[in-house]
């Protein structure tokens, strides 16, 4: 977000980038939550200087020789400064140590290919082996079609890693931002012990337009938005971005106290 001005896509209000930064990139007029890149999320949520990245140099190949996929990967790497659509590591939030992953929608809409799935799985395995909780900030268009079955396999792999974490009594907390769709929703995104969503985020498997065309019926107002899913029991809480670090700190504190009490009972 290097421009001087930016326009809200919902209400069309023009904002100074410097002012918008102080409001956590939320429109002061209508409350629209702008999409954020991974470095901004890390700076916003992790305690200063505490983030240590995993698998920084891991990047995708082109297993199916899909037309123009290599060019798309190279362009995304050049534009974002990242090797892939997810950044994983460990950090402290509010003083509490946790593993932490954040998807970057600038990189092929943070679609999940084999490297995205591998990095998330490795992060969850690190959490498992080191008795740490895991937090994932998710904003993704779903599975990466350029990798075909290799992409779809990541749904099972990441879900199995969440299961192993759960069996050790360690939590996964997921934060769903706009959009959270497709194979990501159908796997680790909805497996969190606590599922948080940002306001008005689109969350679902197929998009509402596809569903409406398929079933030939008009969908309810706000269908697949955070507030609709909260009302129908699909997520646990909707949190404004400026309050997110405080909420995550409280959740980590509760987990820390629970883990300590379990140890003292043993």
N, C-alpha and C positions, 0 to 999 in steps of 0.2 A: 504494500500500500504506500507507494512513494509519491503519488500525485499530491498536489496542493489541496484540491477539492475532490469530493466524491458525492454522488447523488444517491439518496435512498431509493432502492428499487420499488419500494412499496408506496411511499407517500410523495416521492420526488423532491423531498427537501434536500437542499445542497448544504453540505457540511465541510468545514475546514478539517482536514485530516488530523491536525494537531489537537483540535477540540474533541474530535471523535475518539481519539486515542484515550483521552482522559475519561470518557464515558464507556470504556471497554468495548468500543466499536458497536454501540447500540444507539439507534436513532433517538434523539431527544424528543422528537415530535410524536412518532407512532410506535416506538419500542422495537422496531425491526432489529434483529440480531444479524449483523453482517457476518459472512463466512470468514473464518480466520485461518491463517496458515499455521503450520506446526511451530515455527520459532516463536511466533506471537503467543500462542497457547502456553508454551513452556515458560516464557517470561512472565506471563500473567498468573500461572498457577503454582509453579515450583518455587520454593524458597531460593533466594538469590544465590547463585553460584553452586547450587547443590545438584544440578542435573548432570549425570554421567551417561553418555550414550552407549548403546550396544550396537554391534554389527553395522557400524557407520558406512563401511565400504561395500556392503552387500548390494548387488544390483541385478536386475532381470536380464535374461537372455531372450532368445526368440525361438522357443522349442518347436513351434509349428511352422516356422518361416511365413508368418502371417504378413500379408502385404502392408508395407509402410509402417510396420510396428517398430522396427529398429529406429526409424526416423522420429517416430512419435516419442519413444523413450529418450532419445538424445535431446530432443527439443524440450521435453519436460525437465530433464536434468539441468539443461542450460538455463531455463527460465526460473527454476526454483532454487537451484544450488543444492538440491537433494539428490540422492542416488535412487530413492524409491518413495512411494506414497505414504509410508508410515515411518515415524521416528520413535524408537523405543529406548528405554534406559531405566535408570533408577534415580530417585531424587528424594527430597524431603518436602512435605507439604505441611505447613504449620508446625514444623519440627519433627513430624512423624515420617519415618523412612518407608518408602513404597516403591514398587516398580511402576513405570509410567509409560504409556504409549499414546501417541496422538497421530491421527490420520490427517493428511494435507490434501484438501480438495483441488489444489492447483495442479497436482500431478495426476493426469488422466482421471480426474474426478475421484481420486483416491480409490480407484477400483482395486479389487483384491486379486492379484496374481500370485504366483508361487512364492515370490520373495516377500510380499506383504504377509502372506500366511505363515511363512517360515519365521520371519522376524517376530510376529506376535506370539507364535508358539514358543520360540526361544525365550521371550520375555516371561511368559507364563511358567515355563520350566525353571527359569532362574528364581522366580517368586516361590515356586514349590520347593526347590532345593535349599533356599536360604530363609524359609519361613517368613516371607513377606507378603503383604497384600498386593493386589494388582489393580491399577486404574487404567481404563482405556477411554480416550476421547475420540468419538467416532463421527465421521462425516464422509459418506462414501456412496458412490453410485452402484455398488454391488460387485459381482464377479467380473473379472476382466476377460472379455470375449476373445481377445487376441491370443489367450493361452488355453482356451477350450477346457478340456477335462482336467488339465493341470490346475487351473483356477478353481474348478468345482471341488477338487480334492481338498482344498484348503478349508472348506467348510467343516469337513469331518475332522481334519487334523487339529484345527483350533478348538473345536468343540471337545475333542478328547483331552486336550491340554487343560481346558477349563474343568473337566470332570476330575482329572488327577489333582488339580488344585483344591477342588471341593472336598475330595476324599481325605486330604490332609487337614481339613478344617480351616483353610485359608480362603479369604473372600476375593471376589472380582467385583469391582464397582465400574459400571459403564455409564458414560455420559453421551447421550445421543444428540447430535447437532444436525442442522439442516444441510443436506438430506441424509437420512440413514435408510438405505433401500437394498433390495436384491439379496444376494447371497450372504452379505454381511449381516443383515437383519435376520436371515434364516440360520445364522450360526452364533458366533460369540456375542454379538450385540445384545441379544435378548436373553443371555445366560447369566447376566450379572446378578449377584446376591441383592444388590440395590441398583435399580435402573433409574437413572436421572435423565431428564431431557431439558433442553433449552426451550424457551417459549416459541410456539408456532412452528416448530421443526416438522418437516415432512418425514414420517417414519412408516415404513411398510415394506412389503415384498415387491409386488407389482405396483406401478403407479396408479393413482385414481382414475386417470383417463383410460388406461388399459382395462381396468376392472369394469368400469362403466360400459365400455364398448363390448366387453365379453358377456356380461350378464344382462345387458340391455335394460338396466334400471338406473334411475337417478340416485346418486349416493347422498347420504346425510350431510348437512352443512358441517364443515370442519373435519370431514372424514380423513383419517390418517395424520392429523395434526396432533401435536403433543397433548393438548388439553383434552381432545377427544379420547386419546388412548388412556390418559389418566382416569377419566370418567368411567372407562370400560375395563379398568383393571389390568391394562397391558404394561404400564410403567408405574413406578412408585412415587415419583415427585417431579414437578416442573420447577426449575430453579433459574432465576434471572442470572445473567452472566456475572454481574458485579458481586453476586452473593455466592458464586460457585466455590471459590477457594475456602470460604468460611464453612460451607456445608461439607465439603470434602474433609476439611480439618476435623470437624465434629465427628464425622463417620469414622475416620482413622483413629480418633481418640477412643471412641466406643470400642472399636476392634482391639486396640492396644490394651484397654482395661480388661476386656473379655479374655484375651490371650494370657495376660498376667494372672488373672484369677484362675484360669485353667491350670497354669503351671504351679501355682501355690497349692491347689487342691491335690495335684499329683504328688 
